[in-house]
Amino acid sequence: MKVILDIQENRVPFFMELLKSLDYIHILKEIRDKEKSQVIQDLAEAFNDVKLYEKGNKKLKSAKDLLNEL
């Protein structure tokens, strides 16, 4: 399972040491660039929306409605 976290800057060193001390957690990649972090967060939200749509818990806009907003 993968989890995306947003951690306050002043807590990052402590949290990273905590994670490194746990043998069942593997740090794949740290992303410090705020712009890249935002893109990843947006993608995670989009995937979550698709998952909710597939379960029938969320209605998504049609492509026509999306284009009309532009």
CNS distance restraints for C-alpha pairs under 8 A (distance, minus, plus):
assign (resid   4 and name CA) (resid  41 and name CA) 7.81 0.50 0.50
assign (resid   7 and name CA) (resid  11 and name CA) 6.70 0.50 0.50
assign (resid   7 and name CA) (resid  12 and name CA) 6.28 0.50 0.50
assign (resid   8 and name CA) (resid  12 and name CA) 6.51 0.50 0.50
assign (resid  11 and name CA) (resid  15 and name CA) 6.17 0.50 0.50
assign (resid  12 and name CA) (resid  16 and name CA) 5.96 0.50 0.50
assign (resid  13 and name CA) (resid  17 and name CA) 6.24 0.50 0.50
assign (resid  14 and name CA) (resid  18 and name CA) 6.23 0.50 0.50
assign (resid  15 and name CA) (resid  19 and name CA) 6.23 0.50 0.50
assign (resid  16 and name CA) (resid  20 and name CA) 6.13 0.50 0.50
assign (resid  17 and name CA) (resid  21 and name CA) 6.26 0.50 0.50
assign (resid  18 and name CA) (resid  22 and name CA) 6.86 0.50 0.50
assign (resid  19 and name CA) (resid  25 and name CA) 6.57 0.50 0.50
assign (resid  19 and name CA) (resid  27 and name CA) 7.98 0.50 0.50
assign (resid  20 and name CA) (resid  25 and name CA) 7.32 0.50 0.50
assign (resid  20 and name CA) (resid  26 and name CA) 7.74 0.50 0.50
assign (resid  20 and name CA) (resid  27 and name CA) 7.87 0.50 0.50
assign (resid  31 and name CA) (resid  36 and name CA) 7.25 0.50 0.50
assign (resid  31 and name CA) (resid  37 and name CA) 6.44 0.50 0.50
assign (resid  32 and name CA) (resid  36 and name CA) 7.91 0.50 0.50
assign (resid  32 and name CA) (resid  37 and name CA) 7.14 0.50 0.50
assign (resid  33 and name CA) (resid  37 and name CA) 6.11 0.50 0.50
assign (resid  34 and name CA) (resid  38 and name CA) 6.15 0.50 0.50
assign (resid  35 and name CA) (resid  39 and name CA) 6.43 0.50 0.50
assign (resid  36 and name CA) (resid  40 and name CA) 6.25 0.50 0.50
assign (resid  37 and name CA) (resid  41 and name CA) 6.15 0.50 0.50
assign (resid  38 and name CA) (resid  42 and name CA) 6.08 0.50 0.50
assign (resid  39 and name CA) (resid  43 and name CA) 6.18 0.50 0.50
assign (resid  40 and name CA) (resid  44 and name CA) 6.16 0.50 0.50
assign (resid  41 and name CA) (resid  45 and name CA) 6.26 0.50 0.50
assign (resid  42 and name CA) (resid  46 and name CA) 6.19 0.50 0.50
assign (resid  43 and name CA) (resid  47 and name CA) 6.18 0.50 0.50
assign (resid  44 and name CA) (resid  48 and name CA) 6.18 0.50 0.50
assign (resid  45 and name CA) (resid  49 and name CA) 6.16 0.50 0.50
assign (resid  46 and name CA) (resid  50 and name CA) 6.33 0.50 0.50
assign (resid  47 and name CA) (resid  51 and name CA) 6.22 0.50 0.50
assign (resid  48 and name CA) (resid  52 and name CA) 6.20 0.50 0.50
assign (resid  49 and name CA) (resid  53 and name CA) 6.08 0.50 0.50
assign (resid  49 and name CA) (resid  58 and name CA) 7.16 0.50 0.50
assign (resid  50 and name CA) (resid  54 and name CA) 6.13 0.50 0.50
assign (resid  51 and name CA) (resid  55 and name CA) 6.40 0.50 0.50
assign (resid  52 and name CA) (resid  56 and name CA) 6.27 0.50 0.50
assign (resid  52 and name CA) (resid  57 and name CA) 5.12 0.50 0.50
assign (resid  52 and name CA) (resid  58 and name CA) 5.46 0.50 0.50
assign (resid  53 and name CA) (resid  57 and name CA) 5.66 0.50 0.50
assign (resid  53 and name CA) (resid  58 and name CA) 4.66 0.50 0.50
assign (resid  53 and name CA) (resid  59 and name CA) 6.02 0.50 0.50
assign (resid  53 and name CA) (resid  60 and name CA) 6.94 0.50 0.50
assign (resid  61 and name CA) (resid  65 and name CA) 6.04 0.50 0.50
assign (resid  61 and name CA) (resid  66 and name CA) 6.41 0.50 0.50
assign (resid  62 and name CA) (resid  66 and name CA) 6.29 0.50 0.50
assign (resid  63 and name CA) (resid  67 and name CA) 6.16 0.50 0.50
assign (resid  64 and name CA) (resid  68 and name CA) 6.18 0.50 0.50
assign (resid  65 and name CA) (resid  69 and name CA) 6.46 0.50 0.50
assign (resid  66 and name CA) (resid  70 and name CA) 6.95 0.50 0.50
